[in-house]
Amino acid sequence: MKITLNGEPRDLAGPSVQDVLHEIGLAEARVATALNGSFLPLAQRDRALSDGDVLEVVSPMQGG
């Protein structure tokens, strides 16, 4: 399926957000996700993706 991941067009197998995280090596990482501009909680990462979806994955950063 073709989605936009962090601003880059990608062709990924999916079919869920969690599957994509596994595919890109972030399945066990502590990351925040947004799907089509809306925050996606950890409990909802089993949500199916569709062609054209926009997924953002970010790591929390500490500042000071």
CHARMM internal coordinates of N, CA and C (Angstrom, degrees):
IC EDIT
DIST 1 N 1 CA 1.4369
DIST 1 CA 1 C 1.5117
ANGL 1 N 1 CA 1 C 108.46
DIST 1 C 2 N 1.3191
ANGL 1 CA 1 C 2 N 116.12
DIHE 1 N 1 CA 1 C 2 N 148.83
DIST 2 N 2 CA 1.4610
ANGL 1 C 2 N 2 CA 121.75
DIHE 1 CA 1 C 2 N 2 CA -178.59
DIST 2 CA 2 C 1.5235
ANGL 2 N 2 CA 2 C 108.75
DIHE 1 C 2 N 2 CA 2 C -101.37
DIST 2 C 3 N 1.3414
ANGL 2 CA 2 C 3 N 115.02
DIHE 2 N 2 CA 2 C 3 N 117.76
DIST 3 N 3 CA 1.4544
ANGL 2 C 3 N 3 CA 121.53
DIHE 2 CA 2 C 3 N 3 CA 176.58
DIST 3 CA 3 C 1.5197
ANGL 3 N 3 CA 3 C 108.09
DIHE 2 C 3 N 3 CA 3 C -130.96
DIST 3 C 4 N 1.3148
ANGL 3 CA 3 C 4 N 115.66
DIHE 3 N 3 CA 3 C 4 N 169.15
DIST 4 N 4 CA 1.4597
ANGL 3 C 4 N 4 CA 120.91
DIHE 3 CA 3 C 4 N 4 CA 171.61
DIST 4 CA 4 C 1.5116
ANGL 4 N 4 CA 4 C 106.63
DIHE 3 C 4 N 4 CA 4 C -104.18
DIST 4 C 5 N 1.3289
ANGL 4 CA 4 C 5 N 116.46
DIHE 4 N 4 CA 4 C 5 N 121.22
DIST 5 N 5 CA 1.4582
ANGL 4 C 5 N 5 CA 122.80
DIHE 4 CA 4 C 5 N 5 CA -178.73
DIST 5 CA 5 C 1.5164
ANGL 5 N 5 CA 5 C 107.88
DIHE 4 C 5 N 5 CA 5 C -115.27
DIST 5 C 6 N 1.3167
ANGL 5 CA 5 C 6 N 116.10
DIHE 5 N 5 CA 5 C 6 N 114.87
DIST 6 N 6 CA 1.4674
ANGL 5 C 6 N 6 CA 122.03
DIHE 5 CA 5 C 6 N 6 CA -179.29
DIST 6 CA 6 C 1.5251
ANGL 6 N 6 CA 6 C 111.70
DIHE 5 C 6 N 6 CA 6 C 50.85
DIST 6 C 7 N 1.3268
ANGL 6 CA 6 C 7 N 115.36
DIHE 6 N 6 CA 6 C 7 N 44.21
DIST 7 N 7 CA 1.4507
ANGL 6 C 7 N 7 CA 121.24
DIHE 6 CA 6 C 7 N 7 CA 175.11
DIST 7 CA 7 C 1.5169
ANGL 7 N 7 CA 7 C 115.51
DIHE 6 C 7 N 7 CA 7 C 83.98
DIST 7 C 8 N 1.3329
ANGL 7 CA 7 C 8 N 117.92
DIHE 7 N 7 CA 7 C 8 N -2.49
DIST 8 N 8 CA 1.4602
ANGL 7 C 8 N 8 CA 121.65
DIHE 7 CA 7 C 8 N 8 CA -178.42
DIST 8 CA 8 C 1.5263
ANGL 8 N 8 CA 8 C 110.48
DIHE 7 C 8 N 8 CA 8 C -113.93
DIST 8 C 9 N 1.3255
ANGL 8 CA 8 C 9 N 118.63
DIHE 8 N 8 CA 8 C 9 N 130.91
DIST 9 N 9 CA 1.4653
ANGL 8 C 9 N 9 CA 119.45
DIHE 8 CA 8 C 9 N 9 CA 175.41
DIST 9 CA 9 C 1.5212
ANGL 9 N 9 CA 9 C 109.82
DIHE 8 C 9 N 9 CA 9 C -65.05
DIST 9 C 10 N 1.3280
ANGL 9 CA 9 C 10 N 116.49
DIHE 9 N 9 CA 9 C 10 N 133.61
DIST 10 N 10 CA 1.4611
ANGL 9 C 10 N 10 CA 121.69
DIHE 9 CA 9 C 10 N 10 CA -178.95
DIST 10 CA 10 C 1.5198
ANGL 10 N 10 CA 10 C 109.47
DIHE 9 C 10 N 10 CA 10 C -137.58
DIST 10 C 11 N 1.3146
ANGL 10 CA 10 C 11 N 115.94
DIHE 10 N 10 CA 10 C 11 N 150.24
DIST 11 N 11 CA 1.4617
ANGL 10 C 11 N 11 CA 122.53
DIHE 10 CA 10 C 11 N 11 CA 173.63
DIST 11 CA 11 C 1.5191
ANGL 11 N 11 CA 11 C 105.94
DIHE 10 C 11 N 11 CA 11 C -111.27
DIST 11 C 12 N 1.3350
ANGL 11 CA 11 C 12 N 116.84
DIHE 11 N 11 CA 11 C 12 N 105.36
DIST 12 N 12 CA 1.4601
ANGL 11 C 12 N 12 CA 122.37
DIHE 11 CA 11 C 12 N 12 CA -174.57
DIST 12 CA 12 C 1.5203
ANGL 12 N 12 CA 12 C 110.15
DIHE 11 C 12 N 12 CA 12 C -123.58
DIST 12 C 13 N 1.3230
ANGL 12 CA 12 C 13 N 115.40
DIHE 12 N 12 CA 12 C 13 N 156.49
DIST 13 N 13 CA 1.4619
ANGL 12 C 13 N 13 CA 120.43
DIHE 12 CA 12 C 13 N 13 CA -176.34
DIST 13 CA 13 C 1.5271
ANGL 13 N 13 CA 13 C 112.92
DIHE 12 C 13 N 13 CA 13 C -73.26
DIST 13 C 14 N 1.3555
ANGL 13 CA 13 C 14 N 116.85
DIHE 13 N 13 CA 13 C 14 N -38.86
DIST 14 N 14 CA 1.4698
ANGL 13 C 14 N 14 CA 118.76
DIHE 13 CA 13 C 14 N 14 CA -176.49
DIST 14 CA 14 C 1.5193
ANGL 14 N 14 CA 14 C 110.90
DIHE 13 C 14 N 14 CA 14 C 64.74
DIST 14 C 15 N 1.2815
ANGL 14 CA 14 C 15 N 121.90
DIHE 14 N 14 CA 14 C 15 N -143.99
DIST 15 N 15 CA 1.4626
ANGL 14 C 15 N 15 CA 127.00
DIHE 14 CA 14 C 15 N 15 CA 4.78
DIST 15 CA 15 C 1.5297
ANGL 15 N 15 CA 15 C 114.45
DIHE 14 C 15 N 15 CA 15 C -88.68
DIST 15 C 16 N 1.3374
ANGL 15 CA 15 C 16 N 119.11
DIHE 15 N 15 CA 15 C 16 N -8.54
DIST 16 N 16 CA 1.4621
ANGL 15 C 16 N 16 CA 119.91
DIHE 15 CA 15 C 16 N 16 CA -178.03
DIST 16 CA 16 C 1.5230
ANGL 16 N 16 CA 16 C 110.90
DIHE 15 C 16 N 16 CA 16 C -110.71
DIST 16 C 17 N 1.3310
ANGL 16 CA 16 C 17 N 115.25
DIHE 16 N 16 CA 16 C 17 N 168.53
DIST 17 N 17 CA 1.4626
ANGL 16 C 17 N 17 CA 120.51
DIHE 16 CA 16 C 17 N 17 CA 176.21
DIST 17 CA 17 C 1.5255
ANGL 17 N 17 CA 17 C 109.33
DIHE 16 C 17 N 17 CA 17 C -58.97
DIST 17 C 18 N 1.3254
ANGL 17 CA 17 C 18 N 118.00
DIHE 17 N 17 CA 17 C 18 N -45.04
DIST 18 N 18 CA 1.4647
ANGL 17 C 18 N 18 CA 121.35
DIHE 17 CA 17 C 18 N 18 CA -179.77
DIST 18 CA 18 C 1.5281
ANGL 18 N 18 CA 18 C 110.75
DIHE 17 C 18 N 18 CA 18 C -61.54
DIST 18 C 19 N 1.3138
ANGL 18 CA 18 C 19 N 117.83
DIHE 18 N 18 CA 18 C 19 N -39.13
DIST 19 N 19 CA 1.4691
ANGL 18 C 19 N 19 CA 120.78
DIHE 18 CA 18 C 19 N 19 CA 177.44
DIST 19 CA 19 C 1.5225
ANGL 19 N 19 CA 19 C 111.14
DIHE 18 C 19 N 19 CA 19 C -62.60
DIST 19 C 20 N 1.3298
ANGL 19 CA 19 C 20 N 116.86
DIHE 19 N 19 CA 19 C 20 N -40.87
DIST 20 N 20 CA 1.4615
ANGL 19 C 20 N 20 CA 120.46
DIHE 19 CA 19 C 20 N 20 CA 177.98
DIST 20 CA 20 C 1.5285
ANGL 20 N 20 CA 20 C 110.12
DIHE 19 C 20 N 20 CA 20 C -64.84
DIST 20 C 21 N 1.3352
ANGL 20 CA 20 C 21 N 117.68
DIHE 20 N 20 CA 20 C 21 N -42.51
DIST 21 N 21 CA 1.4638
ANGL 20 C 21 N 21 CA 119.87
DIHE 20 CA 20 C 21 N 21 CA 177.62
DIST 21 CA 21 C 1.5249
ANGL 21 N 21 CA 21 C 110.61
DIHE 20 C 21 N 21 CA 21 C -59.21
DIST 21 C 22 N 1.3131
ANGL 21 CA 21 C 22 N 116.57
DIHE 21 N 21 CA 21 C 22 N -40.33
DIST 22 N 22 CA 1.4681
ANGL 21 C 22 N 22 CA 120.42
DIHE 21 CA 21 C 22 N 22 CA 177.02
DIST 22 CA 22 C 1.5313
ANGL 22 N 22 CA 22 C 110.21
DIHE 21 C 22 N 22 CA 22 C -64.23
DIST 22 C 23 N 1.3078
ANGL 22 CA 22 C 23 N 116.39
DIHE 22 N 22 CA 22 C 23 N -43.71
DIST 23 N 23 CA 1.4633
ANGL 22 C 23 N 23 CA 121.91
DIHE 22 CA 22 C 23 N 23 CA -177.84
DIST 23 CA 23 C 1.5305
ANGL 23 N 23 CA 23 C 112.29
DIHE 22 C 23 N 23 CA 23 C -62.41
DIST 23 C 24 N 1.3353
ANGL 23 CA 23 C 24 N 117.42
DIHE 23 N 23 CA 23 C 24 N -34.14
DIST 24 N 24 CA 1.4642
ANGL 23 C 24 N 24 CA 120.10
DIHE 23 CA 23 C 24 N 24 CA -179.16
DIST 24 CA 24 C 1.5268
ANGL 24 N 24 CA 24 C 112.54
DIHE 23 C 24 N 24 CA 24 C -96.19
DIST 24 C 25 N 1.3388
ANGL 24 CA 24 C 25 N 116.65
DIHE 24 N 24 CA 24 C 25 N 8.03
DIST 25 N 25 CA 1.4585
ANGL 24 C 25 N 25 CA 121.11
DIHE 24 CA 24 C 25 N 25 CA 173.93
DIST 25 CA 25 C 1.5189
ANGL 25 N 25 CA 25 C 114.97
DIHE 24 C 25 N 25 CA 25 C 84.07
DIST 25 C 26 N 1.3239
ANGL 25 CA 25 C 26 N 118.08
DIHE 25 N 25 CA 25 C 26 N 20.32
DIST 26 N 26 CA 1.4621
ANGL 25 C 26 N 26 CA 120.96
DIHE 25 CA 25 C 26 N 26 CA -178.80
DIST 26 CA 26 C 1.5254
ANGL 26 N 26 CA 26 C 113.16
DIHE 25 C 26 N 26 CA 26 C -118.64
DIST 26 C 27 N 1.3114
ANGL 26 CA 26 C 27 N 117.91
DIHE 26 N 26 CA 26 C 27 N 20.24
DIST 27 N 27 CA 1.4640
ANGL 26 C 27 N 27 CA 121.20
DIHE 26 CA 26 C 27 N 27 CA -175.99
DIST 27 CA 27 C 1.5203
ANGL 27 N 27 CA 27 C 112.28
DIHE 26 C 27 N 27 CA 27 C -60.98
DIST 27 C 28 N 1.3178
ANGL 27 CA 27 C 28 N 117.76
DIHE 27 N 27 CA 27 C 28 N -35.68
DIST 28 N 28 CA 1.4632
ANGL 27 C 28 N 28 CA 121.36
DIHE 27 CA 27 C 28 N 28 CA -177.71
DIST 28 CA 28 C 1.5249
ANGL 28 N 28 CA 28 C 112.82
DIHE 27 C 28 N 28 CA 28 C -100.71
DIST 28 C 29 N 1.3214
ANGL 28 CA 28 C 29 N 117.39
DIHE 28 N 28 CA 28 C 29 N -3.42
DIST 29 N 29 CA 1.4605
ANGL 28 C 29 N 29 CA 121.15
DIHE 28 CA 28 C 29 N 29 CA -177.05
DIST 29 CA 29 C 1.5270
ANGL 29 N 29 CA 29 C 111.06
DIHE 28 C 29 N 29 CA 29 C -76.59
DIST 29 C 30 N 1.3264
ANGL 29 CA 29 C 30 N 115.04
DIHE 29 N 29 CA 29 C 30 N 152.06
DIST 30 N 30 CA 1.4620
ANGL 29 C 30 N 30 CA 120.48
DIHE 29 CA 29 C 30 N 30 CA 173.57
DIST 30 CA 30 C 1.5120
ANGL 30 N 30 CA 30 C 107.77
DIHE 29 C 30 N 30 CA 30 C -86.67
DIST 30 C 31 N 1.3037
ANGL 30 CA 30 C 31 N 114.88
DIHE 30 N 30 CA 30 C 31 N 102.01
DIST 31 N 31 CA 1.4591
ANGL 30 C 31 N 31 CA 121.48
DIHE 30 CA 30 C 31 N 31 CA -178.42
DIST 31 CA 31 C 1.5197
ANGL 31 N 31 CA 31 C 109.59
DIHE 30 C 31 N 31 CA 31 C -133.51
DIST 31 C 32 N 1.3184
ANGL 31 CA 31 C 32 N 114.92
DIHE 31 N 31 CA 31 C 32 N 158.78
DIST 32 N 32 CA 1.4619
ANGL 31 C 32 N 32 CA 121.41
DIHE 31 CA 31 C 32 N 32 CA 172.28
DIST 32 CA 32 C 1.5234
ANGL 32 N 32 CA 32 C 107.19
DIHE 31 C 32 N 32 CA 32 C -101.94
DIST 32 C 33 N 1.3171
ANGL 32 CA 32 C 33 N 115.60
DIHE 32 N 32 CA 32 C 33 N 145.96
DIST 33 N 33 CA 1.4604
ANGL 32 C 33 N 33 CA 120.13
DIHE 32 CA 32 C 33 N 33 CA -179.28
DIST 33 CA 33 C 1.5288
ANGL 33 N 33 CA 33 C 110.16
DIHE 32 C 33 N 33 CA 33 C -127.93
DIST 33 C 34 N 1.3346
ANGL 33 CA 33 C 34 N 114.32
DIHE 33 N 33 CA 33 C 34 N 146.06
DIST 34 N 34 CA 1.4630
ANGL 33 C 34 N 34 CA 121.19
DIHE 33 CA 33 C 34 N 34 CA 173.02
DIST 34 CA 34 C 1.5185
ANGL 34 N 34 CA 34 C 106.83
DIHE 33 C 34 N 34 CA 34 C -133.99
DIST 34 C 35 N 1.3027
ANGL 34 CA 34 C 35 N 115.76
DIHE 34 N 34 CA 34 C 35 N 135.71
DIST 35 N 35 CA 1.4564
ANGL 34 C 35 N 35 CA 121.86
DIHE 34 CA 34 C 35 N 35 CA 179.52
DIST 35 CA 35 C 1.5177
ANGL 35 N 35 CA 35 C 108.42
DIHE 34 C 35 N 35 CA 35 C -117.84
DIST 35 C 36 N 1.3215
ANGL 35 CA 35 C 36 N 115.27
DIHE 35 N 35 CA 35 C 36 N 120.09
DIST 36 N 36 CA 1.4597
ANGL 35 C 36 N 36 CA 121.56
DIHE 35 CA 35 C 36 N 36 CA -179.62
DIST 36 CA 36 C 1.5248
ANGL 36 N 36 CA 36 C 112.08
DIHE 35 C 36 N 36 CA 36 C 52.66
DIST 36 C 37 N 1.3472
ANGL 36 CA 36 C 37 N 114.96
DIHE 36 N 36 CA 36 C 37 N 39.98
DIST 37 N 37 CA 1.4603
ANGL 36 C 37 N 37 CA 121.17
DIHE 36 CA 36 C 37 N 37 CA 174.70
DIST 37 CA 37 C 1.5077
ANGL 37 N 37 CA 37 C 116.18
DIHE 36 C 37 N 37 CA 37 C 87.45
DIST 37 C 38 N 1.3323
ANGL 37 CA 37 C 38 N 118.20
DIHE 37 N 37 CA 37 C 38 N -1.54
DIST 38 N 38 CA 1.4648
ANGL 37 C 38 N 38 CA 121.19
DIHE 37 CA 37 C 38 N 38 CA -179.87
DIST 38 CA 38 C 1.5132
ANGL 38 N 38 CA 38 C 110.23
DIHE 37 C 38 N 38 CA 38 C -115.68
DIST 38 C 39 N 1.3482
ANGL 38 CA 38 C 39 N 116.37
DIHE 38 N 38 CA 38 C 39 N 135.55
DIST 39 N 39 CA 1.4552
ANGL 38 C 39 N 39 CA 121.78
DIHE 38 CA 38 C 39 N 39 CA 176.88
DIST 39 CA 39 C 1.5203
ANGL 39 N 39 CA 39 C 110.09
DIHE 38 C 39 N 39 CA 39 C -54.34
DIST 39 C 40 N 1.3282
ANGL 39 CA 39 C 40 N 116.05
DIHE 39 N 39 CA 39 C 40 N 136.96
DIST 40 N 40 CA 1.4572
ANGL 39 C 40 N 40 CA 121.06
DIHE 39 CA 39 C 40 N 40 CA 179.90
DIST 40 CA 40 C 1.5306
ANGL 40 N 40 CA 40 C 108.50
DIHE 39 C 40 N 40 CA 40 C -119.30
DIST 40 C 41 N 1.3369
ANGL 40 CA 40 C 41 N 118.08
DIHE 40 N 40 CA 40 C 41 N 107.12
DIST 41 N 41 CA 1.4599
ANGL 40 C 41 N 41 CA 120.92
DIHE 40 CA 40 C 41 N 41 CA -179.30
DIST 41 CA 41 C 1.5284
ANGL 41 N 41 CA 41 C 112.03
DIHE 40 C 41 N 41 CA 41 C -62.94
DIST 41 C 42 N 1.3126
ANGL 41 CA 41 C 42 N 115.18
DIHE 41 N 41 CA 41 C 42 N 156.72
DIST 42 N 42 CA 1.4659
ANGL 41 C 42 N 42 CA 122.56
DIHE 41 CA 41 C 42 N 42 CA 179.46
DIST 42 CA 42 C 1.5289
ANGL 42 N 42 CA 42 C 111.54
DIHE 41 C 42 N 42 CA 42 C -50.77
DIST 42 C 43 N 1.3113
ANGL 42 CA 42 C 43 N 117.12
DIHE 42 N 42 CA 42 C 43 N -42.21
DIST 43 N 43 CA 1.4647
ANGL 42 C 43 N 43 CA 121.26
DIHE 42 CA 42 C 43 N 43 CA -176.92
DIST 43 CA 43 C 1.5274
ANGL 43 N 43 CA 43 C 113.28
DIHE 42 C 43 N 43 CA 43 C -66.63
DIST 43 C 44 N 1.3298
ANGL 43 CA 43 C 44 N 117.21
DIHE 43 N 43 CA 43 C 44 N -13.17
DIST 44 N 44 CA 1.4684
ANGL 43 C 44 N 44 CA 120.42
DIHE 43 CA 43 C 44 N 44 CA -177.88
DIST 44 CA 44 C 1.5230
ANGL 44 N 44 CA 44 C 112.85
DIHE 43 C 44 N 44 CA 44 C -109.48
DIST 44 C 45 N 1.3253
ANGL 44 CA 44 C 45 N 117.48
DIHE 44 N 44 CA 44 C 45 N 12.45
DIST 45 N 45 CA 1.4622
ANGL 44 C 45 N 45 CA 120.04
DIHE 44 CA 44 C 45 N 45 CA -178.37
DIST 45 CA 45 C 1.5250
ANGL 45 N 45 CA 45 C 113.82
DIHE 44 C 45 N 45 CA 45 C -73.34
DIST 45 C 46 N 1.3208
ANGL 45 CA 45 C 46 N 117.12
DIHE 45 N 45 CA 45 C 46 N -1.60
DIST 46 N 46 CA 1.4593
ANGL 45 C 46 N 46 CA 120.12
DIHE 45 CA 45 C 46 N 46 CA 173.68
DIST 46 CA 46 C 1.5356
ANGL 46 N 46 CA 46 C 110.81
DIHE 45 C 46 N 46 CA 46 C -84.23
DIST 46 C 47 N 1.3289
ANGL 46 CA 46 C 47 N 116.37
DIHE 46 N 46 CA 46 C 47 N 2.82
DIST 47 N 47 CA 1.4596
ANGL 46 C 47 N 47 CA 121.87
DIHE 46 CA 46 C 47 N 47 CA -179.52
DIST 47 CA 47 C 1.5287
ANGL 47 N 47 CA 47 C 110.47
DIHE 46 C 47 N 47 CA 47 C -63.09
DIST 47 C 48 N 1.3162
ANGL 47 CA 47 C 48 N 115.84
DIHE 47 N 47 CA 47 C 48 N 134.19
DIST 48 N 48 CA 1.4642
ANGL 47 C 48 N 48 CA 121.37
DIHE 47 CA 47 C 48 N 48 CA -179.94
DIST 48 CA 48 C 1.5282
ANGL 48 N 48 CA 48 C 110.34
DIHE 47 C 48 N 48 CA 48 C -72.38
DIST 48 C 49 N 1.3171
ANGL 48 CA 48 C 49 N 114.87
DIHE 48 N 48 CA 48 C 49 N 143.94
DIST 49 N 49 CA 1.4575
ANGL 48 C 49 N 49 CA 122.13
DIHE 48 CA 48 C 49 N 49 CA 175.91
DIST 49 CA 49 C 1.5228
ANGL 49 N 49 CA 49 C 109.65
DIHE 48 C 49 N 49 CA 49 C -97.99
DIST 49 C 50 N 1.3223
ANGL 49 CA 49 C 50 N 115.50
DIHE 49 N 49 CA 49 C 50 N 156.21
DIST 50 N 50 CA 1.4611
ANGL 49 C 50 N 50 CA 122.17
DIHE 49 CA 49 C 50 N 50 CA 176.09
DIST 50 CA 50 C 1.5199
ANGL 50 N 50 CA 50 C 108.75
DIHE 49 C 50 N 50 CA 50 C -126.69
DIST 50 C 51 N 1.3270
ANGL 50 CA 50 C 51 N 116.09
DIHE 50 N 50 CA 50 C 51 N 156.26
DIST 51 N 51 CA 1.4605
ANGL 50 C 51 N 51 CA 119.99
DIHE 50 CA 50 C 51 N 51 CA 174.74
DIST 51 CA 51 C 1.5250
ANGL 51 N 51 CA 51 C 109.06
DIHE 50 C 51 N 51 CA 51 C -51.53
DIST 51 C 52 N 1.3261
ANGL 51 CA 51 C 52 N 115.32
DIHE 51 N 51 CA 51 C 52 N 135.73
DIST 52 N 52 CA 1.4500
ANGL 51 C 52 N 52 CA 120.67
DIHE 51 CA 51 C 52 N 52 CA 177.44
DIST 52 CA 52 C 1.5099
ANGL 52 N 52 CA 52 C 115.27
DIHE 51 C 52 N 52 CA 52 C 91.03
DIST 52 C 53 N 1.3454
ANGL 52 CA 52 C 53 N 118.07
DIHE 52 N 52 CA 52 C 53 N -7.74
DIST 53 N 53 CA 1.4607
ANGL 52 C 53 N 53 CA 120.35
DIHE 52 CA 52 C 53 N 53 CA 178.59
DIST 53 CA 53 C 1.5197
ANGL 53 N 53 CA 53 C 110.28
DIHE 52 C 53 N 53 CA 53 C -64.15
DIST 53 C 54 N 1.3265
ANGL 53 CA 53 C 54 N 114.99
DIHE 53 N 53 CA 53 C 54 N 155.42
DIST 54 N 54 CA 1.4635
ANGL 53 C 54 N 54 CA 122.33
DIHE 53 CA 53 C 54 N 54 CA 177.80
DIST 54 CA 54 C 1.5214
ANGL 54 N 54 CA 54 C 107.55
DIHE 53 C 54 N 54 CA 54 C -117.09
DIST 54 C 55 N 1.3190
ANGL 54 CA 54 C 55 N 116.08
DIHE 54 N 54 CA 54 C 55 N 118.06
DIST 55 N 55 CA 1.4576
ANGL 54 C 55 N 55 CA 122.40
DIHE 54 CA 54 C 55 N 55 CA -178.86
DIST 55 CA 55 C 1.5174
ANGL 55 N 55 CA 55 C 108.98
DIHE 54 C 55 N 55 CA 55 C -116.39
DIST 55 C 56 N 1.3198
ANGL 55 CA 55 C 56 N 115.61
DIHE 55 N 55 CA 55 C 56 N 128.04
DIST 56 N 56 CA 1.4637
ANGL 55 C 56 N 56 CA 121.92
DIHE 55 CA 55 C 56 N 56 CA 174.63
DIST 56 CA 56 C 1.5142
ANGL 56 N 56 CA 56 C 107.98
DIHE 55 C 56 N 56 CA 56 C -113.25
DIST 56 C 57 N 1.3300
ANGL 56 CA 56 C 57 N 115.63
DIHE 56 N 56 CA 56 C 57 N 132.77
DIST 57 N 57 CA 1.4595
ANGL 56 C 57 N 57 CA 122.09
DIHE 56 CA 56 C 57 N 57 CA 178.54
DIST 57 CA 57 C 1.5239
ANGL 57 N 57 CA 57 C 106.96
DIHE 56 C 57 N 57 CA 57 C -127.73
DIST 57 C 58 N 1.3332
ANGL 57 CA 57 C 58 N 116.69
DIHE 57 N 57 CA 57 C 58 N 120.92
DIST 58 N 58 CA 1.4586
ANGL 57 C 58 N 58 CA 120.56
DIHE 57 CA 57 C 58 N 58 CA -178.74
DIST 58 CA 58 C 1.5198
ANGL 58 N 58 CA 58 C 110.49
DIHE 57 C 58 N 58 CA 58 C -131.50
DIST 58 C 59 N 1.3184
ANGL 58 CA 58 C 59 N 114.55
DIHE 58 N 58 CA 58 C 59 N 148.34
DIST 59 N 59 CA 1.4605
ANGL 58 C 59 N 59 CA 121.52
DIHE 58 CA 58 C 59 N 59 CA 175.58
DIST 59 CA 59 C 1.5159
ANGL 59 N 59 CA 59 C 108.81
DIHE 58 C 59 N 59 CA 59 C -95.89
DIST 59 C 60 N 1.3350
ANGL 59 CA 59 C 60 N 117.19
DIHE 59 N 59 CA 59 C 60 N 138.73
DIST 60 N 60 CA 1.4618
ANGL 59 C 60 N 60 CA 119.10
DIHE 59 CA 59 C 60 N 60 CA 176.41
DIST 60 CA 60 C 1.5269
ANGL 60 N 60 CA 60 C 109.74
DIHE 59 C 60 N 60 CA 60 C -65.03
DIST 60 C 61 N 1.3169
ANGL 60 CA 60 C 61 N 115.88
DIHE 60 N 60 CA 60 C 61 N 144.37
DIST 61 N 61 CA 1.4593
ANGL 60 C 61 N 61 CA 120.81
DIHE 60 CA 60 C 61 N 61 CA 179.12
DIST 61 CA 61 C 1.5153
ANGL 61 N 61 CA 61 C 109.14
DIHE 60 C 61 N 61 CA 61 C -122.77
DIST 61 C 62 N 1.3125
ANGL 61 CA 61 C 62 N 115.20
DIHE 61 N 61 CA 61 C 62 N 142.29
DIST 62 N 62 CA 1.4608
ANGL 61 C 62 N 62 CA 119.68
DIHE 61 CA 61 C 62 N 62 CA 175.43
DIST 62 CA 62 C 1.5148
ANGL 62 N 62 CA 62 C 109.19
DIHE 61 C 62 N 62 CA 62 C -93.41
DIST 62 C 63 N 1.2718
ANGL 62 CA 62 C 63 N 115.27
DIHE 62 N 62 CA 62 C 63 N 141.15
DIST 63 N 63 CA 1.4500
ANGL 62 C 63 N 63 CA 120.30
DIHE 62 CA 62 C 63 N 63 CA 178.12
DIST 63 CA 63 C 1.5188
ANGL 63 N 63 CA 63 C 110.34
DIHE 62 C 63 N 63 CA 63 C -128.73
DIST 63 C 64 N 1.2852
ANGL 63 CA 63 C 64 N 115.12
DIHE 63 N 63 CA 63 C 64 N 174.72
DIST 64 N 64 CA 1.4495
ANGL 63 C 64 N 64 CA 115.86
DIHE 63 CA 63 C 64 N 64 CA -178.69
DIST 64 CA 64 C 1.4634
ANGL 64 N 64 CA 64 C 114.17
DIHE 63 C 64 N 64 CA 64 C -152.90
END
COOR INIT
IC SEED 1 N 1 CA 1 C
IC BUILD
